[in-house]
Amino acid sequence: MSGTRRLVGAVGSCGPSVLFGTVIAISFLYPLTRFLVLPLMPDWAPLSGLGGASRPGLSSGALWNTLRLSVEAGLLVIPPGLLAGFLLERRRWRGAGLLSAALWGVFLMPSYLLTMGWQIVVAAPFLADGAAGRLFYGEAGIVALLTVKGLAFSSVTARAGWHAVGADMDAASRVHVPAAWRRAWLTLRLLLPVAGSMFMVQMVAASQDFGIAATLGAQAHMPLVIYAIYQNLSTVPLDFTQAARLSWVLVLLALAALAVQARLGRRDAMAADRLRHCPGMVPCGRGTAVLAWALTVGVMLAGVAVPLLALAVKAAGDTGAGDDLLIDGDGWRGIGLSLRYAFVSAVFSVVLAALILGGRMRAGGSGRVVARMLLWLTSANMAVPGVMLGAAYVIAFNGRVLSLYGTPALLILAYTASHLPIAIRFLDAPFAHLHRGLGEAARVHGVSLTRRVERIYVPLLLRRLTWAWGMVFVTLFFELPLSEILYPAGSAPLGVRLLSLDDTLHYGAEARLALVGMGICLAVTAAAIALVPRVVAGSEMERTQRRGRLGNAGAVEQENV
Amino acid sequence: MTGVRVAAAVLLLLVVSCLASLTGGREPGLVIYSSVGVAPAVVAAYVRETGRPATVLAMPGGMLLARVSAEAHHPRWDVVWFEGDDGAVALDRAALLAHGVVADLDWTPTGRALLPVDGSYEVTGFTLAGVFLSRRDRARMPRSWDDVMAAARVGMANPALSGPAYPLLAGMMALNGGWPAGQTALRRMVAGGLLVGPSNPSVLVALRAGRIGTAIVQSTAAMALARANSDYVVDIPAPAFILPAVAAVAADRPSARRQEAEAFLRFLMRPDIQSWRMRLPGAERLFWPVTARPTQPDLPDAGGLVLSHPDPEVWGPLQAEVTGWFQQEIMR
């Protein structure tokens, strides 16, 4: 036991910097650098037996489509996003919980399943040949789905913005600005940085969304950069260099957006610093209530209910493709594999995120600098879509050294690396709110790092850690782009299996598999989130009570002596 | 032991058991990449008979060629089995295929003509790359390549995604002056409303939905639909383009695995296995054999058809260029 303690102590004092530096170098820096320098060093591309010569230039159609659609989706998400934030942050009404649930549902719904649900609806004879069918299989359909998908994240940003426009500002404007429209205008101007932030985040998310581009985009013959990258990597002619060129576009777009967002965030924070009082929750007026329910029902229907219902109807009905109403062995195997891949990778992501964020809390200056650097690097990785990371991994891990391509280890590494930033983002605030004095005081009193983790940090953070795990688990369970590119032979995860059924037009089997997968995934996540904190905390409380009783007994004995 | 420690121990146990089952589970054995629909059933029969493990990775033809190219000289596969010898020639030019894998069998004249000189791949049978499948109620059904190229509302599969579509495109180009002269004929078809689907099944869906009047699709898919539904009729054009199914062995694998791969190829060509494949339900049984035994009871005699085989040595190396052009100009 003492050996373990010494090891933990050693790792605690200097190990993390080296360990995490190595992890980041292997999982991000080396593969991405090797991939992104391909336009300059085309000889570094793997042998492309069917690649021929790389085509110069970029696909202007795909670039223009991506830019236009991303901007449209970015603009369209602002009004409903601001409204959702306003309703959840500033108004007291009975549907707030339902709106939150609907937004969570949209967030967790994989975009390719969202698309597939709507494809089933639009395939109805009275819609397919009409204006609805034409609109859906075009720009309008893609932008609409991107907007619905982006609403969940945008509303979180909007909530923060509405929170920052505090009660003081409301009171001041009520006193000094008599006209209601001018007060509204003032508030909107205050919300401009938030709207800008929402626009940027949504634009990046829309430009990187693979699920919609690979399904609706491909079927509507609307080339998009993210799908063009995938095509360059997985269809004839193979062109890694062109994929790298296109990837640069997405990276630059995302980095520019992140920079603008960071700047807007600073302005936002400065504005918030000046405001002292949090805004109160006011009951909804009649007009606002109508608007609120319309938004809630709209989000619920468009993002969750209609696609799920369509999938359920398709799953129960005759498919016309010779399917029986059961899930075949490959389907169950896909679910089993995805459960294990997602479980392990989510644990690794959350543990790594916790260790990186924990490093920031250390007393020593060097650890904090390294932790900040790692934090920055992993945040920058958000600019890297899954398709690009997959391409980078194919090149980096298919040589004599680190020959991991085609193995489960590489898929786990890719899953972990791609979702580490999400885990960090989710856990950033809970770690920041931990008072450093707690750990410091314990350390000064000679409490070892293991004990501090066990008795102080884990009990305080357990619920958040479990939630972070659940969120990463759900998104990994249905992960598509990385899985498509990196899955090992004979071990197709659920996403790959679903897309394969979609390609071969077995919509009924696909719908059944998707629904069963969703049910299992949500059951596992809900069980973990509900049980883990309760079991661990219950056990801790029992132990504390027992120790308390023993302590009392000891005190009584001492008194008797 | 505290609750946190118990939880950590349980978590560790779960992670380790998941990792063990994912990485150290069933040995994949012989790895076969295939775009041939019947491959999983054949591999299962091979495993049953030999008791040796084998794994099949099924994917569309275009994707298969791309994956094999991406893996290059560090292949994770032992055998590839797909349709279209142009792709096999391209892979062979990149030195990815082992030579001398062709067994001495009782090849038919057509079969012998399809075999490569260097023995880099074995032909396991053939179908036709493009036959005309039309709705019976269509006023004027195309009967020849000239008809179909001038007709409106025709559909075909995308050669970047669908393996059989490239030999079809190569044949159509060859009929119209080769490369790049044949581009004009394709542009004419686009002007007439050519619909390009990602795969043969998706083109059939477009036909059933009435979005196109005629589908130029692989003979297996067309014949299966026409036999199941009398509303559709198949016309075999003259010439009809041969689409050989080919199987090859990875060059960069240890010799023991190569021997195992060659044993699988011998299994595939055994008369009893071929007969069994011809009796399977579904479209996959509708192939013409390239060996004298067995004969195909369910298809017209190949000797009575006008067949053409675009030279894979010419069209194989052009695959990237032709498909790239198709993606850029026709799919736009």
Chai-1 contact restraints between the chains, C-beta under 6 A:
chainA,res_idxA,chainB,res_idxB,connection_type,confidence,min_distance_angstrom,max_distance_angstrom,comment,restraint_id
A,P46,B,A70,contact,1.0,0.0,6.0,A-B,restraint_1
A,P46,B,A72,contact,1.0,0.0,6.0,A-B,restraint_2
A,L47,B,A72,contact,1.0,0.0,6.0,A-B,restraint_3
A,S48,B,S69,contact,1.0,0.0,6.0,A-B,restraint_4
A,G49,B,S69,contact,1.0,0.0,6.0,A-B,restraint_5
A,G49,B,A90,contact,1.0,0.0,6.0,A-B,restraint_6
A,G49,B,L91,contact,1.0,0.0,6.0,A-B,restraint_7
A,G49,B,A94,contact,1.0,0.0,6.0,A-B,restraint_8
A,G49,B,L96,contact,1.0,0.0,6.0,A-B,restraint_9
A,L50,B,L65,contact,1.0,0.0,6.0,A-B,restraint_10
A,L50,B,S69,contact,1.0,0.0,6.0,A-B,restraint_11
A,L50,B,A90,contact,1.0,0.0,6.0,A-B,restraint_12
A,L50,B,Q319,contact,1.0,0.0,6.0,A-B,restraint_13
A,L50,B,A320,contact,1.0,0.0,6.0,A-B,restraint_14
A,G51,B,A320,contact,1.0,0.0,6.0,A-B,restraint_15
A,G52,B,A320,contact,1.0,0.0,6.0,A-B,restraint_16
A,G52,B,E321,contact,1.0,0.0,6.0,A-B,restraint_17
A,S234,B,M63,contact,1.0,0.0,6.0,A-B,restraint_18
A,S234,B,A66,contact,1.0,0.0,6.0,A-B,restraint_19
A,T235,B,G62,contact,1.0,0.0,6.0,A-B,restraint_20
A,T235,B,A66,contact,1.0,0.0,6.0,A-B,restraint_21
A,T235,B,A160,contact,1.0,0.0,6.0,A-B,restraint_22
A,T235,B,L161,contact,1.0,0.0,6.0,A-B,restraint_23
A,V236,B,G62,contact,1.0,0.0,6.0,A-B,restraint_24
A,V236,B,L65,contact,1.0,0.0,6.0,A-B,restraint_25
A,V236,B,A66,contact,1.0,0.0,6.0,A-B,restraint_26
A,V236,B,A160,contact,1.0,0.0,6.0,A-B,restraint_27
A,V236,B,T323,contact,1.0,0.0,6.0,A-B,restraint_28
A,P237,B,A320,contact,1.0,0.0,6.0,A-B,restraint_29
A,P237,B,T323,contact,1.0,0.0,6.0,A-B,restraint_30
A,P237,B,G324,contact,1.0,0.0,6.0,A-B,restraint_31
A,L238,B,A66,contact,1.0,0.0,6.0,A-B,restraint_32
A,L238,B,S69,contact,1.0,0.0,6.0,A-B,restraint_33
A,R340,B,C18,contact,1.0,0.0,6.0,A-B,restraint_34
A,R340,B,L22,contact,1.0,0.0,6.0,A-B,restraint_35
A,F343,B,C18,contact,1.0,0.0,6.0,A-B,restraint_36
A,V344,B,V15,contact,1.0,0.0,6.0,A-B,restraint_37
A,V344,B,C18,contact,1.0,0.0,6.0,A-B,restraint_38
A,V347,B,V15,contact,1.0,0.0,6.0,A-B,restraint_39
A,V394,B,A70,contact,1.0,0.0,6.0,A-B,restraint_40
A,N398,B,H74,contact,1.0,0.0,6.0,A-B,restraint_41
A,G406,B,R76,contact,1.0,0.0,6.0,A-B,restraint_42
A,P408,B,L22,contact,1.0,0.0,6.0,A-B,restraint_43
A,P408,B,T23,contact,1.0,0.0,6.0,A-B,restraint_44
A,E454,B,V4,contact,1.0,0.0,6.0,A-B,restraint_45
A,V458,B,V4,contact,1.0,0.0,6.0,A-B,restraint_46
A,A489,B,P28,contact,1.0,0.0,6.0,A-B,restraint_47
A,A489,B,V31,contact,1.0,0.0,6.0,A-B,restraint_48
A,A489,B,T55,contact,1.0,0.0,6.0,A-B,restraint_49
A,A489,B,L57,contact,1.0,0.0,6.0,A-B,restraint_50
A,A489,B,R76,contact,1.0,0.0,6.0,A-B,restraint_51
A,G490,B,P28,contact,1.0,0.0,6.0,A-B,restraint_52
A,G490,B,T55,contact,1.0,0.0,6.0,A-B,restraint_53
A,L505,B,P201,contact,1.0,0.0,6.0,A-B,restraint_54
A,V536,B,G3,contact,1.0,0.0,6.0,A-B,restraint_55
A,V536,B,A7,contact,1.0,0.0,6.0,A-B,restraint_56
A,S539,B,G3,contact,1.0,0.0,6.0,A-B,restraint_57
A,E540,B,G3,contact,1.0,0.0,6.0,A-B,restraint_58
A,R543,B,T2,contact,1.0,0.0,6.0,A-B,restraint_59
